[in-house]
């Protein structure tokens, strides 16, 4: 069935990949975003772009804009592709009855969004994670830190609010930044550093039951904590843990976790949670379309469980590969070499499929990819600035979360 779908933002890589899956299925796709140059806008599958207020700076304005858009009767499904789900779960009763969306209750969403809440949930379920302390003062942080370690703010996605601390000078710098932002008062996670491979598992849940699953490991890093090359993997332990988490939270919709595979080959150690499906093209290319059952769940259907995705399918994100090359000190010569290998699908990109900007499927994807390559060739140092652009006004911060949680937040709308 051809559906009219509104995406809650268009800046994230997850939104861009969801657009591809939706477009290939023949759905009518529109997006809204505070940036007129957002990544997902450059797709031939997007029928219309709506320039909206930023969730971070004006959550009430953003909500009012979305509700007005939904009241027009133009959409069947609202698809939260990033942190906007936190807002929609908070005001679920304000979304028009004829517009369908898959969301858990607000308390469950808040637990999954909060790093501190997720850590406590893992303890409650006796699921494995690195040794972790939650502290709320500088003195407690310094006492808990066993170098090397990882520091995480209670709230922070897209790799924001994370410090990998190797020595005392890095610890001092992290403490200064935490004090300056006021994040210590919300609680900071002090976590043992564990050597291993980072992997991610994604699931789609229907009222607490896992109906779709996919896992992949990082083969090469990109910029800002992202992946440049992935490979799908079979992880029954990760599947079982994700299923337990979703069942406990009575989850409804997409849910993803990050975990470490220690070098010793022990069980996965859970390190993060994202209350959404993250970058769904890896699963799609491995034979598991997570977006279609997510739409069905949004419509109130109870889909059958999907078969396992194929292990060993390698995918690439060309933009992340170029950003990662530049961010890790690559010269113009190395960037040109990376461009050549990406075009020829050779070297590390041999036998990989493009998931973020699949130009052969969607020619407009060439626009942001070419612009990124040209900008980095002109100034490789621009990689860090471009990576930070993914942390824009479409996301939440401490202040916007506090405003949304206020009892009178939606009263004036």
N, C-alpha and C positions, 0 to 999 in steps of 0.2 A: 504494500500500500504506500503510495506516495504521500509523505507527510510534509507539513510546513513547520520547519524547525528554526527556533531562534537560539543562537549561541550567546551565552552571557558575556563573552569577551572575545577579542580576536588577537590579542598580543602574545599569548603563550604558544609554545610549540605543541602543546596538547590540543589547543583549539585548531591550529592549522592542520594537524593530522586528522582530527575529527571531521573537519570540512571535507577532506579527501574521501574518507570512508562514506560520509553521508552523500557526497556528490556522486560517487561511483554507484551508489544504490538508487540514485534517481530522485532523492528528496530535494525539496525546495529549501534552500539554506539562506538565512540572513544572520548578520552579526551586528553587535553593538560594541563600541569601545571608545574610550576617551581620546585615543590617538588616531588621527586620520591616516596614519602611515602604519597601522598595525599589520603584523605579519599575515594574518588570515585574510586580510582584504585583497591580497594579491593572489587570488584564485579565480579561475573561470567558473567554479562551482558556486560562488557566492552571488546571490541575486541582488542583494541590497545591503548597504552599510548604513548603520545608524550611529551618529556621533552623539555620545551620551556623557553625562558628568562622570567623574572618576569615583570609583568605590572608595578609595583611600581618603580622598579629600572631602567628599560630599556623599556619604552613604545614603542619606535621606533623599538627596537629589537624584542619585542613581536609581534608587528604588522607585521613586515617583515616575521617572522616565520609563522604566521597564513596565511598571503597572499600566501606564497609559498606553504603551505599545501593545501590551497583551490584551487590553480592553478593546482594541480595535477589531478583534475577532479574526485576525489574519494568521494566527498560529495554532498548531495542534499541540506542539511540545516545546517546552522550555528546557534547554540542555545546559546545565551549569558545568562549564569546563574547567573552572578553577575555584578560587576562594569565595566566589559569589554565592556558592551553595550555603555558606554560613549565614549570609543575610537572608536567603530565601527560606532556609529552615526556621529561622527566627520568626518570620512573618508568613508562614505557609498558608494561613487562613486568608491572607490578602490576595493571593494569586487567584485569578478568575477560575471558576469551576470547569470551564470548557477548555482550559489550557492545562496540559498534563506535565507533571514533573516527578521524577523519582528522587525522593529524599528521605533520610531517616528522621527521627525526632531531633529537636535541637540539642538536647543533652548529649545524645550519642555523637552528633556532629562535633560538638564542642570538645568532647573527649578525644576524638580522632584528630582534630586540628591542633590541639595543644600537645607539644612535646612532653610536657610534664604530665598531662593527663594520660597520654599513651604509655609513658613509662610506668605510671601507677597501675594502669590496666594490665600490662604485661606481668607485673608482680602479682596482681590478683589472680591471673590465669595461670601463673607459674610457667610462663613462656620464656625462652632464653633471650637474654640481652646482655651486652657488656656490663660490667660492674658500674653502677650509676648512683650518684648522690644528687639530691635536689637541695640547693642552698638558696638563701635569700639575703646574704650579707657578704661583704668582701672578706671578712675574717673567716667565715665558714667556707667560702670558695677556696681560699688559699690553703686551708687546712685539709680540704678534701682532694685537692689537685695532686695527682701522682704523675709526674712527667715521664713520658709524653702522655697527653690526654686531649680530650675533645670537650669544648664548652659549647652549650647550646642554650639559646634563650627559650623561654617557655613557648612562645609563639614565633613562627618564622618558617616560611616555605620558600621554594625555589632557591634553596641553599643559602638563604639569608639567615643571619644570626647564628653562624657557626664559626668557631675558631679551632684550628688544629694547632695545638700548643706543643712545641718541642723543647723549649728551654725557658729560663726565668724571665728573660727580656720579652719573649712573646707572651708569657703569662701577664707580665706587668702591662703590656700594651692592651691586651684583651680586657683586663680589669678596668683600665682607664676608659675604654670605649663602652663597656657595660655600665659604668658609673655615669658617663655622660648621657647615655640614652635612657637611664632610669630603669633598665630591664632587670636589674638585680631584685628589685622589689617584687617582681612577678614570679621570681624563682628561676634559677639557672641550673641546667643539668651539667654535672661534672662527670664525664664518662671516660673509662679506661680506653686507651687507644689499642685497637686490635688490628694486627696485620691480616689482610685477606682480600678477597675479591668482592667488589660491590655488585649486588644483584638486586633486581626488583621483581615483585610479584603483583599482578593485577587481577582483580576479581570483579564480577558483577553479581549482586545479591538481590534476591526477591524475598522480602520480609524475613531476612536472616538466613536464607538458604543460598549457598553458593551455586550459581548456574553457569558461570563462565570463568576460566582461569588461564593465565599466561604468565610465564616468567622468562626473564632474560638476564644475561650478565654483560657487564661492560668490558669490551675488548680494548677500547681506546677512549681517553677522556676528551671532552670538549672544553668549553669555557663556562665559568660560573657553576660548576658542579654537574654539568650535563654530560651526556655521552655522545661521542663521535661515531663509534662503531659498536654494535650490539650483536649478541648471538642468543637465539632462543634456547632455553634449557628445560629439561624435565626435572622438577623439584617437588616430589611428593611431600617432603617434610614441610616446605614452605606453603604448599597448598593446604595441608592439614592445619597449620597454624593460622593462616588467613581465614580459613573456614571457621575456626573456633572464635576468632576475634569478631567476625561478622555475625555469627550466631549470638554471641554474648551481647552485642550492641543492637541486635534486631535490625541489622543494616538493610537499607533499601536503596539500591543504586550502585554506583561505582566506588571501589575502595582499593587502595594500593599500599603496599609496604615495601620499605627498603630493608635489606639485611646484608650481613657479611657472611661469606663462606671462609672461615678461618683456614689458614694454610695447612693446619694439621688435618683438615678434612672432617672436623666435627660437625655437629648440627648447626644450621643457620642461626646467627645471632641477629635479632630484630633491632633496628636502629631508628626507624622513622615510619611515619604513617601519613598518607595523603588521602583525604576523603573524596576521591574522584578516580576516574580512569586516566592514567598518565600516558601520553603519547601512544595512542591505540594502534598505529600503523604497524608496529613490530608484531603484535598479535595478529593483525589482519593478514600480513604477508606470510605468517606462519600457519595460516589456515583457521584462525579463530577470530571471528568478527565479534568484538565485544560491544560495539555500538548498536547493532540491530537488536539484541536482547534488551539492552538498556532502554531503547525506544519502546519496546514491547512492555517492559516493566512500568515505564512511565505511563503507558496507556491503561494500566491495570491488568495486563495479561500475566500469566504464569508460564513462562517459557520452559521447555525441556532443557536439561543440562547439556551444555556444549561438549563435544569431544575434545580431547587434549590437543593442544597446538603441536606442530612438528618441532622437534628439537634440531638444532644445528643450522637454522636459517639465520643468515647474517644480514644485517641492515646497516645503513649509514645515514648520517645527517650531515650533508655536505657543508652547510653553514657552520655547524658546530665544529666540524673538522678544520675549517679554515680559521675560525675564531680560536680554537684550541692551539693550533700551530702558532699563531701570532702571540697568544697570551702566554705561551710557554717559551717565549724568546725566539721564535722563528724569524729568520731574515726574509727579505723580499725574494731572494733566490729560493729559499725553502718553501715560501708560499707559492711561487710559480711552479715548483716541483709538485706541491700538493694539488694545485689546480690541474696540472697535467695528468696526474694519477687518477684524480676524480673523474675527469672527462674520459680517460681511457679505461676506467675501472680496473686499474692495475695496482700492483703492490699490495698494501693493506686493504684496498678497496676491491680487490678481485673477488668475484662471486658474491658481491653484496648488492642489496636492493636499496634504492633511495626512498626514505620514508617521509622526510619533512617537506622537500620541494621536488616532487616527482615530475619533472618537466615533461617527460614522455606522456604522462597522463593528464597533466594540467600545465599548459604552456606558460601561464602567468607566474608560476613559481620561479621562472628564470629571472624575474625582475629583482626580488630581494636577494637572490643568490648572486647575481651579477653585481649588484650594488655593494654587497658585502665584500666580494672579492676585490673590486676596484678600490674601495675605501681602505681595505687592509694593505693592498699593494702600495697605495699612496702613503699610508701611515700605519705600520704594523702596531704601533702603540695604541691605536684606537680600539684594539680588541677588548680591553677591559671596559672601556666606556660603552661599547656596543653590548657586551654581556650584561652590564648593569641596566641597560634599557629594558631588559625583561622584568625588572623589579619595579615597574611603573605604577601609574595611578589606577590600574585595573585591579591591584592587589590590596590586601588589608595591611594595617600596621596596628600598633598598640592602641593608639588613640581612636581609630575607627572601630576597632573591636569593642572598646569600652563604650562608645556611643551607641553601637548596635545593641549592646546588652542592657542598656538603660531601660527601665520599665516604660518610660514615656516616649521611646524612640519613634514608633510609627503613629503616635497619636495625632500628630499635626498633619499627616498626609490625607 
